């Protein structure tokens, strides 16, 4: 097959070798992961590293399709999964691989584990979803912000009184009431995250502790990866 | 995907660009309807969900290889779940202009891991028949491209692969590879091969004869229950069968 093509063959999970580093944050909505990532971003920039930030659902190619599908309730679990995978592939090809090749630090707010947790909670087959995303670059470290379910739900529901249709998993028939449906859906998502901790070696951060303490912990772990890289280049 | 029974027929027309697929589908549709069959025709990039977005993405030149495969897969699954399956359950004859095989071929010539792309399409239904409109050489396609007056298309010429200096060279190199992959798949998936270098009329009459056999087979054996065996997903190793909720 490879003789047919001028470019390099497709590389699968864990096989990429890049000079850059990829750090990702994961967790349910309201777990505080984006706040922590923003703080990391500031710190790494101040330290003089080239940093590139990449966010879930941010592909300019896919954006309009996703928006329309959400508005008009066009998704099934499978098409929801595949369109998000399309979005992620564009991010990978555009925002993740090129900066990593250039030796930058890439910070990703949500990564493949979001899809694994959510799509499985939405009824897709666990192995199938993993196969779909097998083109992803394996992160240097993946932080999972674990908050007790009731705290996470409180944070979201209090901040946003109107839960969106897919956010609450309303198409899945868990419950008629959006808040109840959301609670059941998030519970299933959390279960999936928990089983991925050992499967993918996620680094668990206790999201119920203070922001400062979480950030200190993360910086300490991340700097170990950066130091090693610096000393190697000497 | 759950195993399920349906009474319609899924008929696929495959072939490289410019072999006359859409012409034959239009003719088959008219002919089937005149014989009293309800017909749904569908084709790549025609989904409600992703069709427009995919076409827009293809007009720019920023569509990466992996992104393109997944966008096509999204388009496919939407048409499968929302168009083809409901129509098949209602007893329609579904005519589809390309199916997963074009997607697999395009991925393969772009160096995409074949286990990966096949696992994604593992959710597809096995069609009742795949007609492969086969042309002898890419030069014959060139004649059709020129005759159509629309000129060479960026993607049909595989320009994203950097195979040739210009559209012509690239088109020949790309379509040659596509033909090679199609020929290999033809044996693997048991395509019904039709020589598309002949006149439209003779290809059309071959198609009708074969389609008649397939659609008549149900209408006559309607009462005698024979278990439809065609819902088994494409047999791909290590792919879970239940991909959908």
Contacts between the chains, C-beta under 8 A, distances in Angstrom:
chain1	res1	chain2	res2	distance
A	1	B	108	6.1
A	1	B	111	7.0
A	1	B	114	6.2
A	2	B	111	6.3
A	4	B	108	6.9
A	4	B	109	5.5
A	4	B	111	6.9
A	4	B	177	5.6
A	4	B	180	7.9
A	4	B	181	7.8
A	5	B	109	6.7
A	5	B	110	6.2
A	5	B	111	3.4
A	5	B	161	7.0
A	6	B	161	6.0
A	6	B	162	5.6
A	6	B	163	6.6
A	7	B	65	7.8
A	7	B	110	7.8
A	7	B	111	5.7
A	7	B	161	7.5
A	8	B	111	7.1
A	9	B	111	4.7
A	9	B	113	6.9
A	10	B	65	7.9
A	10	B	66	7.3
A	10	B	111	6.2
A	10	B	112	5.2
A	10	B	113	4.2
A	10	B	116	6.7
A	12	B	113	6.4
A	12	B	116	7.1
A	59	B	67	7.5
A	61	B	53	7.3
A	61	B	56	7.9
A	61	B	57	4.6
A	61	B	60	7.8
A	61	B	62	7.0
A	61	B	63	6.5
A	61	B	67	6.6
A	61	B	71	7.7
A	62	B	53	6.6
A	62	B	57	7.8
A	62	B	67	8.0
A	62	B	71	7.4
A	64	B	53	5.9
A	64	B	56	7.5
A	65	B	49	6.9
A	65	B	50	5.6
A	65	B	52	7.3
A	65	B	53	3.4
A	65	B	54	8.0
A	69	B	49	5.5
A	74	B	48	6.4
A	74	B	49	4.9
A	74	B	78	7.4
A	75	B	49	7.5
A	76	B	77	7.5
A	76	B	78	7.7
A	76	B	81	5.2
A	76	B	82	7.6
A	76	B	244	7.1
A	76	B	245	7.5
A	77	B	244	6.3
A	77	B	245	4.1
A	78	B	77	4.9
A	78	B	81	6.7
A	78	B	123	6.6
A	78	B	243	6.4
A	78	B	244	4.8
A	78	B	245	7.5
A	79	B	49	5.7
A	79	B	50	7.8
A	79	B	74	5.8
A	79	B	77	5.0
A	79	B	78	4.9
A	79	B	81	6.9
A	82	B	70	6.1
A	82	B	73	5.1
A	82	B	74	4.1
A	82	B	77	5.6
A	82	B	120	7.6
A	83	B	49	7.2
A	83	B	50	6.7
A	83	B	74	4.7
A	85	B	70	5.0
A	85	B	73	7.9
A	85	B	74	7.9
A	86	B	50	8.0
A	86	B	67	5.9
A	86	B	70	3.9
A	86	B	71	4.8
A	86	B	73	7.7
A	86	B	74	5.5
A	89	B	64	6.8
A	89	B	66	4.2
A	89	B	67	4.2
A	89	B	69	7.7
A	89	B	70	5.0
A	90	B	64	6.4
A	90	B	67	4.3
A	92	B	66	6.8
A	93	B	64	3.4
A	93	B	65	7.4
A	93	B	66	5.9
A	93	B	67	5.8
A	94	B	62	7.5
A	94	B	64	6.8
A	122	B	245	6.4
A	123	B	244	7.4
A	123	B	245	2.5
A	124	B	243	6.7
A	124	B	244	7.1
A	124	B	245	6.3
A	125	B	240	4.5
A	125	B	242	5.3
A	125	B	243	5.1
A	125	B	244	7.9
A	126	B	240	8.0
A	127	B	239	8.0
A	127	B	240	4.8
A	128	B	119	7.0
A	128	B	122	7.3
A	128	B	123	7.7
A	128	B	239	7.2
A	128	B	240	5.2
A	128	B	243	4.5
A	131	B	116	6.9
A	131	B	119	4.1
A	131	B	120	7.2
A	131	B	239	7.2
A	132	B	70	7.6
A	132	B	119	7.4
A	132	B	120	5.7
A	134	B	113	7.9
A	134	B	116	5.7
A	135	B	66	5.3
A	135	B	113	7.8
A	135	B	116	6.7
A	172	B	245	7.7
